[in-house]
Amino acid sequence: MLRIGMLTSGGDCQALNAAMRGVVKGICSKRDDVEIYGFQEGYKGLIYSNFKMLTSRDFSGILTVGGTILGTSRQPFKLMRVPDENGLDKVEAMKHTYHKLNLNCLVILGGNGTHKTANMLREEGLNIITLPKTIDNDLWGTDMTFGFQSAVDIATDTIDKIHTTATSHSRVFIVEVMGHKVGWVTLHAGIAGGADIVLLPEIPYDIDVVVDAINKRKAAGKRFTIIAVAEGAISKQDAKLSKKELKAKKEKNKYPSVAYELAERIQKKTDQEVRITVPGHTQRGGSPCPYDRVLSTRLGAAAAEAILDGDYGCMVGLKNDKIIRVPLGEVAGKLKYVDPKSDFIKEARLTGISFGDQ
């Protein structure tokens, strides 16, 4: 009997269900002696032994369904070694659940924080295989994460719709895009949506450069400017602060998010009205786009193959359009940032996009 545990952890995104479907279909195409234990609400389900028995039928018809049929939750890695309110050792509890059910392996779908905990469980002796889930596309070791392209499509559609109202008004329009500490979604959506200015965490901006770009457009007879700003974007001034100083400043910050601070600073330096659009969690919702359905299915099937091979302790990722297995120890704790000196950025600059830095 092959006993597989499965959980989805961290923020939800498109194609989680599609990826799990790929795993189950891949395994069940080769073996019929399979038991599937779905842990509910991520690591919380593993800690408190909250699970449900699933069959291959539970994974039929979910290829296009957003969210996760298992539910999810955020369990910060830094608190995993901290006992819960009842003094429960979370790590020991997860190990106990795993061994109590006599699992052969645990399949974990998640992003950066999820992978840190997954690697810790690997170090504790559990058989772990992970799949790269996040709209941020910031996981080291894979060219692409599932959920990313769907989020880009939604953010791009938002910018597209802003264009139609922008042509009617002499205004600056700011679209704040998700992405945590990296700018992948903003970069792709900004280019695809024809944004005039794209502000990324990896390229600290100068407000005077941003204003200059706006004024140049106006002088050229262009009545509006569209700015795509990453939620983690930072000014050159703030980038010089220490982590402690920056944290203290954010705690005193009166702005709901970076877009509002940027809007106020632009408003003070120009005579144009500024409007803000924050698509927020819509970027994580809805049905996965065709690309993500294909990618997650490929990754899920490849994870099934790794399980059948007995090759554990790895993340199944994508490199140069080929599915690869990356050791978890090489993935955990590493973020994949946008390279400010990359050809991607150079080519975007050539089309006239300003990154607010020069």
VENBEL-V809431 format. One record per helix or strand of 2 or more residues. SS is the DSSP state (H for helix, E for strand). FROM is the first residue (numbers start at 1). LEN is the number of residues. If there is no record, write none. Layout:
<<SS;FROM;LEN> <SS;FROM;LEN>>
//
This chain:
<<E;2;7> <H;16;13> <E;34;6> <H;43;5> <E;51;4> <H;56;4> <H;77;3> <H;90;11> <E;105;6> <H;112;12> <E;128;6> <H;148;19> <E;171;7> <H;184;9> <E;197;4> <H;207;13> <E;225;6> <H;236;4> <H;243;10> <H;258;12> <E;273;6> <H;280;5> <H;290;20> <E;314;6> <E;322;6> <H;328;4> <H;343;8>>
//
